[in-house]
Amino acid sequence: MKEQQLFYGFLAGVTAAVFTTEPSWAQSVDVTKVSFCGYGERSTFTNSKNAVASYLTAQLPIAVTPINTTTERFKLRNWIDQAQTRARLGPVNPTLLTKLTITTPTSSSTISSNTLTTTPAPTEQTPIVPTTKPTNAGFSVFVPDYLNPSPNPLTFPTKPQQVRIKGTQPITLAQALELARRNSQDLQVALLSLDRSKYALRQAQASLYPTFGLNAGITHSRSPNTSVDAFGNVINNPASSSFSGSAQLNYDLYTSGQRLANIGVAEEQLRTAQLEVERISDQIRLNVTTDYYNLQSADEQVRIQQAAVANGEASLRDAQALERAGVGTRFDTLQAQVTLANDQQQLVSAISQQQISRRQLAQLLNLAQSVDISAADPVQLAGLWNHSLEDSIVLAFQKRSELQEYLAQRNISEQQRRLALSQLGPQISLNSSYQLQDIFNDGINATDGYSLGVNARVNLFDGGAARANAAQQRINIRIAESQFASQRNQIRFQVEQYYSQLQSNLQNVQTATVAVTEAREALRLARLRFQAGVGTQTDVITQEAALTQAEGSRVSAIINYNIALASLQQAVSSRALTSQ
């Protein structure tokens, strides 16, 4: 009985010490600014205590776990900083949840985030490559050169040390997009195809001009024929040298529309190549953004499972302490050990998924073989979508490159139809030439000549080939129109789908934020009840699982919101990588 009284007295003393120490922590924290994270803009407000307090209420943990690892020390330091701020800023305004970003003058390892922001704790096993900050943030994105791959696309590693990871470089989403713009092979192929289309157009436009050519030559020859003079002597023909030259000028006066049709086809093909660059650029942006958010989600799952392991260790220690004090049972200890083992397995799986997500993003960015990357941006809402559903649909119809590509394909078919029919029309061309000839040492001056003529040609019968080709192009026009209508309907569905996902995930973020706060409080109360002997170990384990699930749901809601926002931006044709 005395041991039980001493145990509970010790717990009461520790609890009182923690809560009486918290106000003293508040004296060293200075909140510098509160930023509203909107779509496409960032407005800064100062001295907004209600806003900061509403942020902190949903974010702070309730209980402090024992300090046994580097991760737990990192968590406690964050908790202390947040507790300081909460102690100074007073009551909560819950209407401002999910809209704020807090900036505090803490070290780089202590990141103070908003209600939607969580930062994975660093691990001692992961080497960190120093990050150089951009010198002109907002206008250009700095990316370290050692992240870029070999300039020779045909090289490949042949030794294990060439593919061994030497360091992990945290990168932001902006840096990931810049790396994709530099290193994407698909984008490079599209840009080369665009250049090829430009030269093809220049080749077609060359038919607008006449062609002019020169020919010249000098000939030195001697005939093998011989002759006999009056005295019977054989006389060889003397050698002679001559010069000849000519100039030709040709121009197609009338082609029945063939020339303009060729130019029109080349122009539309160039337009198609430009639209294809935009489409590939937007798709790469979406893929990189999605993989980056998936990496953030994997980082958060590691953090959540680390917290679950820490809670499981705390529950196990409590169960073992109560068992030693004679007020607990062996069943509670075994139950805590099983729960901790399950949490540790989940942590191992989360770390594995984190590594896979890192390598997947590195593969997409085509990075150097010996460098790994991690997500430097905190998990938070990427922005707000300020357009209604109807405005979004109209914007998508106006800007999506796919619709413009089908229109360009329709125009190409129309020009090719005209090109086919032009084979049945007359072809009129102008040709002229000038010749100059001179034989050296013959005592005669050089002679010249010229010619000027107009040629006309008409194909009276081709077996129906031209009209059959024109009929094919008319069918291609109808196909392009049908594909345009199908793509238009698909674009509308995509906008509606992503818009609905965006709205639902935004509501889920707000609900999950409240659920996390309530789950933390429920876990604190369950642990206190268990320590006081009026609760069970099952209650603590249940609340630990509920907290883990609530935190995972909040992270999933944030990540799903950001992915839906990126997908909606791409569905309405967001900024192209080549325009950055």
Summary of the structure (lengths in Angstrom):
residues: 580
radius of gyration: 38.9
end to end distance: 72.7
largest distance: 157.4
contacts: 1742
relative contact order: 0.12
helix: 60%
strand: 14%
